[in-house]
Amino acid sequence: MKHIIYIVFFLISLLPIPILSLLSKLLNKINHSVFKYRYDVSKNNIKTSFPQLNKSQTNKIFLKFYYHLFNLIIEIIKSLTFNKKNILKRVKINNLTQLETSIKNKKNIVIMCAHYGNWEWLFLRLSLIEDINLSAIYQKLSNKYFNEIIIKLRTKFGAQIIPLADWRKFLLNKKKRRTCLFVADQVPQKSQEGIRINFLNKSTLFHVSPEKTAKLLDAEVYYTDVRKINKGYYSINLTRLYSKNITQEYAELLEKTIKQNPQYWLWSHKRWKR
């Protein structure tokens, strides 16, 4: 089954971008008319995050989010056949010098991103930085077929994938300089440690794994502020985090990013289920 799914996605990725753009619009219309994927979750998340907005305003964010979501799905599928040149063209890092200096000085690094914009393309772009030695710490997807496809995608430019359950073992080798990437806005599982922070008008549970990793490795920490500049094009601003309360600072920066363009965050995620 996994091979069939991958072949279908691979064939779709060979289509030219204008055709894929039309396909994303078609999928969005079908979803709106038939499936309504997690509509209740998304509407409630947006409504409770922006209580100051009226129904018309929150509905506007809701519709823009689903338009972006299906563009995102197509973008991720398209990247199965992307080469390095494609990623470098479509994802720009504006202030790379400080991170490159950290790498050159053989510093351990923790990069904290979120389910905002196109985090898969962000990962691929970071993978292309010279000598970065990138490892992504991630929670496995519930669907094993899609999980394997995502792993295949994320490792295509030489990065390493570390399941969150194995991150402690991974960190034991302190002799090797590393860059750890966390998609840090996921809700921790019941077995995982977390910290509550006021985020988007709600008490929100955040992972402490990125902060613990940074302190254990004496790592320099960066936040990725992602901006969608056009359909299929993104820019990244890297912000160095100096606070001892890394998770708190990350949450504040992410909230600021989301409020600027809320349609690009993953509102369909059951973020407040705990």
C-alpha positions in Angstrom: 0.0 0.0 0.0 2.7 2.5 0.9 4.4 2.0 -2.5 1.1 2.7 -4.3 0.6 5.9 -2.3 4.1 7.0 -2.9 3.8 6.3 -6.7 0.6 8.3 -6.9 2.1 11.2 -5.0 5.3 11.0 -7.1 3.2 11.1 -10.4 1.2 14.1 -9.1 4.5 15.9 -8.2 5.6 15.7 -11.9 2.7 17.9 -13.0 3.5 21.5 -13.7 2.9 24.0 -11.0 -0.1 25.8 -12.8 -1.9 22.5 -13.0 -1.1 21.7 -9.4 -2.5 25.1 -8.4 -5.8 24.3 -10.1 -5.8 20.9 -8.3 -5.4 22.6 -4.9 -8.4 24.8 -5.6 -10.4 21.8 -6.7 -9.5 19.8 -3.6 -10.4 22.8 -1.4 -13.9 23.1 -3.1 -14.5 19.4 -2.7 -13.5 19.5 0.9 -15.8 22.5 1.5 -18.7 20.8 -0.2 -18.3 17.2 1.0 -15.7 16.3 3.6 -15.3 19.5 5.7 -12.1 18.2 7.2 -11.9 19.3 10.8 -14.1 22.3 10.2 -15.4 22.3 13.8 -11.9 22.1 15.2 -10.6 24.9 13.0 -13.5 27.3 13.6 -13.4 26.8 17.4 -9.6 27.3 17.5 -9.8 30.5 15.5 -12.8 31.8 17.5 -11.2 31.2 20.9 -7.8 32.6 19.8 -9.3 35.9 18.6 -12.3 36.7 20.8 -12.1 40.3 19.8 -13.0 39.5 16.2 -16.6 39.2 15.0 -18.0 36.2 13.1 -17.3 37.7 9.7 -13.6 38.3 10.6 -13.0 34.9 12.0 -14.7 33.3 9.0 -12.4 35.2 6.7 -9.4 33.7 8.5 -11.1 30.2 8.4 -11.6 30.4 4.6 -8.1 31.7 3.9 -6.6 28.9 6.1 -8.2 26.1 4.1 -7.2 27.8 0.9 -3.6 27.8 2.2 -3.9 24.2 3.6 -4.6 22.7 0.2 -1.9 24.8 -1.4 0.4 23.4 1.3 -0.6 19.8 0.6 0.2 20.3 -3.1 3.5 22.0 -2.3 4.6 19.1 -0.1 3.7 16.6 -2.7 5.5 18.7 -5.4 8.7 18.7 -3.2 9.0 14.9 -3.7 10.6 15.8 -7.1 12.2 19.1 -6.1 16.0 19.4 -6.4 18.2 21.7 -4.4 17.9 24.5 -6.9 14.1 24.4 -6.6 14.2 24.8 -2.8 16.9 27.5 -2.9 14.7 29.5 -5.3 11.5 29.2 -3.3 12.7 29.5 0.3 15.0 32.4 1.1 16.7 32.9 4.5 17.3 36.6 4.9 19.8 36.7 7.8 21.8 33.6 7.6 25.2 35.1 8.7 24.7 34.6 12.5 23.7 30.9 12.1 26.6 30.3 9.7 28.9 31.8 12.3 27.5 29.5 14.9 28.1 26.5 12.6 31.7 27.7 11.8 32.4 28.1 15.5 31.3 24.4 16.0 28.4 25.4 18.3 25.5 23.1 19.1 22.3 24.6 17.7 18.6 24.2 18.4 16.2 25.6 15.8 12.6 26.0 16.9 9.9 26.2 14.1 6.2 25.7 14.0 3.3 24.4 11.9 3.3 27.7 10.1 3.7 28.5 6.4 5.4 25.4 4.9 7.5 23.8 7.6 8.5 20.9 5.2 10.1 23.3 2.8 11.7 25.1 5.7 13.3 21.9 6.8 14.6 21.2 3.3 16.0 24.7 3.0 17.8 24.4 6.3 19.2 21.0 5.2 21.1 22.8 2.4 23.1 25.0 4.7 26.8 24.0 4.5 28.0 21.8 7.4 24.7 22.2 9.4 24.5 18.5 10.3 20.8 18.8 10.8 18.6 16.4 12.8 14.9 16.8 13.1 13.3 15.7 16.3 9.7 14.7 15.5 6.6 12.9 16.7 5.5 10.1 14.4 2.4 10.6 12.3 -0.5 8.3 13.2 -0.7 7.1 9.6 2.3 4.9 9.0 2.2 5.3 5.2 2.3 9.1 5.3 4.9 8.9 8.1 7.3 7.0 5.8 6.7 9.4 2.9 7.5 12.4 5.2 10.6 10.7 6.5 11.7 10.0 2.9 11.1 13.7 2.0 12.8 15.1 5.0 16.0 13.1 4.5 16.4 13.6 0.8 19.1 16.3 1.3 21.0 14.4 3.9 19.3 15.4 7.2 18.6 12.9 10.0 15.2 12.1 11.5 15.1 11.3 15.3 11.7 10.2 16.8 11.0 12.2 19.9 10.9 9.0 22.0 14.6 8.4 21.1 15.9 12.0 21.5 17.5 11.3 24.9 19.7 8.5 23.5 20.5 10.7 20.5 21.8 13.4 22.8 24.2 11.1 24.8 26.8 11.5 22.0 28.0 14.9 23.1 31.3 14.7 21.1 29.5 15.4 17.8 28.4 18.9 17.0 24.8 19.0 15.9 21.9 21.1 14.9 18.5 20.0 16.3 15.3 21.1 14.7 12.0 21.0 16.6 8.5 21.7 15.3 7.8 23.0 18.8 4.2 23.9 18.7 2.8 20.4 19.0 0.8 19.3 22.1 2.9 17.0 24.2 1.7 13.4 24.6 0.4 12.3 28.0 3.7 10.6 28.7 5.8 13.7 27.8 6.7 16.6 30.1 5.3 20.0 29.3 4.9 23.5 30.6 1.7 25.7 30.5 2.0 29.1 28.9 -0.6 31.7 28.1 -0.8 31.5 24.3 -3.5 32.8 21.9 -5.8 33.6 24.8 -5.6 30.2 26.3 -3.5 28.2 28.8 -1.5 26.0 26.4 0.8 23.0 27.0 4.2 23.2 25.3 7.0 20.7 24.9 10.0 21.3 27.1 12.2 19.0 25.0 13.7 21.9 22.9 14.6 23.9 26.0 16.1 20.8 27.8 18.1 20.0 24.7 19.4 23.5 24.4 20.5 23.5 28.1 22.0 20.0 27.9 24.1 20.8 24.9 24.8 24.4 25.8 23.3 25.2 22.4 22.6 28.4 20.7 18.8 28.7 20.0 17.1 30.2 16.9 13.4 30.9 16.2 12.2 30.7 12.5 9.9 33.6 11.6 8.3 32.3 8.3 6.6 34.6 5.9 4.7 33.6 2.8 5.6 36.2 0.2 3.7 34.6 -2.7 2.1 31.3 -3.6 4.9 28.8 -3.5 7.5 31.3 -2.1 8.6 31.8 1.5 11.1 33.9 3.4 12.6 33.1 6.8 14.0 35.4 9.4 16.1 33.8 12.1 15.9 35.2 15.6 18.5 34.3 18.2 16.9 33.5 21.6 18.9 34.6 24.6 16.3 34.1 27.4 16.7 31.4 30.0 13.0 30.8 29.6 13.4 29.5 26.0 9.9 27.9 25.7 8.2 31.1 27.0 10.1 33.3 24.5 9.4 30.9 21.7 5.6 31.0 22.5 5.6 34.8 22.5 7.4 35.0 19.1 5.2 32.4 17.6 2.0 34.2 18.8 3.4 37.4 17.2 4.0 35.6 13.9 0.5 34.0 13.9 -1.3 37.3 14.7 0.4 39.0 11.7 -0.9 36.4 9.2 -3.1 33.9 11.1 -4.2 32.0 8.0 -0.9 30.3 7.7 -0.9 28.4 11.0 -2.3 24.9 11.2 -5.7 25.6 12.8 -7.0 22.1 12.1 -4.6 20.7 14.6 -6.2 19.7 17.9 -3.8 21.9 19.7 -5.8 22.3 22.9 -7.0 18.8 23.5 -5.0 18.7 26.8 
